[in-house]
Amino acid sequence: AKASSLLGFSKEETIGKNLVSNFITEEFRESVHNVLAAALSGKETANFEFPLFTKDGKRKEILLNATTRRGPNGEVTGVIGVGQDIT
């Protein structure tokens, strides 16, 4: 919900959509994908900067922290990604 309001999209336009392929520019898709994939394998990333563009084309600078989420036995269960607008 926060991403949709930050970028000017409706919830319906963002929910269920792949962040990397739908909202990251071609230039940064691989690096953002790699940060999220690394978190899924247990390697967390702090303070990764990349741009996002609003629905009307304005550039927003985002600071991403990708944290590994683990289950009760230490197994990786997902990723928590927190992006902050630092524009």
C-alpha positions as CSV (number, residue, x, y, z in Angstrom):
1,A,0.0,0.0,0.0
2,K,2.8,2.4,0.8
3,A,4.6,1.7,-2.5
4,S,1.4,2.4,-4.4
5,S,0.9,5.8,-2.6
6,L,4.6,6.8,-3.0
7,L,4.5,6.0,-6.7
8,G,1.0,7.2,-7.6
9,F,-0.4,3.8,-8.5
10,S,-3.6,2.4,-7.1
11,K,-3.4,-0.7,-4.9
12,E,-5.0,-2.7,-7.7
13,E,-2.1,-1.6,-10.0
14,T,0.6,-2.9,-7.6
15,I,-0.8,-5.8,-5.5
16,G,0.4,-9.1,-6.9
17,K,2.8,-7.5,-9.3
18,N,6.5,-8.4,-9.4
19,L,8.4,-5.3,-8.0
20,V,11.6,-5.9,-10.0
21,S,10.0,-6.6,-13.5
22,N,7.2,-4.1,-13.2
23,F,8.5,-1.1,-11.3
24,I,12.3,-1.1,-11.5
25,T,14.0,0.4,-14.6
26,E,15.9,-1.9,-16.9
27,E,19.2,-0.4,-15.7
28,F,18.7,-1.5,-12.1
29,R,16.6,-4.7,-12.5
30,E,19.5,-7.1,-12.2
31,S,21.1,-5.4,-9.2
32,V,17.8,-5.1,-7.3
33,H,17.0,-8.7,-8.1
34,N,20.4,-9.8,-6.9
35,V,19.9,-8.0,-3.5
36,L,16.6,-9.7,-3.0
37,A,17.9,-13.1,-4.1
38,A,20.9,-12.7,-1.8
39,A,18.5,-12.1,1.2
40,L,16.6,-15.3,0.2
41,S,19.9,-17.2,0.5
42,G,20.7,-15.6,3.9
43,K,22.9,-12.6,2.9
44,E,21.3,-9.4,4.1
45,T,21.9,-6.0,2.4
46,A,21.7,-2.6,4.0
47,N,21.6,0.8,2.4
48,F,21.3,-0.2,-1.3
49,E,20.3,2.8,-3.4
50,F,18.3,2.7,-6.6
51,P,15.7,4.9,-8.4
52,L,12.0,4.3,-8.8
53,F,9.8,6.3,-11.1
54,T,6.3,7.5,-10.2
55,K,3.3,6.8,-12.5
56,D,3.7,10.3,-13.9
57,G,7.5,9.9,-14.5
58,K,9.1,11.6,-11.5
59,R,12.2,10.0,-10.1
60,K,12.4,8.9,-6.5
61,E,15.6,7.8,-4.8
62,I,15.1,4.7,-2.7
63,L,17.3,3.3,0.1
64,L,16.6,-0.5,0.4
65,N,17.4,-2.8,3.3
66,A,16.7,-6.5,2.5
67,T,16.6,-8.7,5.6
68,T,16.3,-12.5,5.7
69,R,13.2,-13.8,7.5
70,R,13.8,-17.1,9.3
71,G,11.6,-19.7,10.8
72,P,11.9,-21.1,14.3
73,N,14.6,-23.6,13.2
74,G,16.6,-21.0,11.4
75,E,15.5,-21.9,7.9
76,V,14.9,-19.0,5.5
77,T,11.2,-18.4,5.0
78,G,11.3,-15.1,3.0
79,V,12.6,-11.6,2.8
80,I,11.6,-8.4,4.4
81,G,12.4,-5.5,2.1
82,V,12.1,-2.0,3.5
83,G,12.5,0.9,1.1
84,Q,12.8,4.5,2.3
85,D,12.3,7.5,0.0
86,I,15.5,9.5,0.3
87,T,14.8,11.9,-2.6
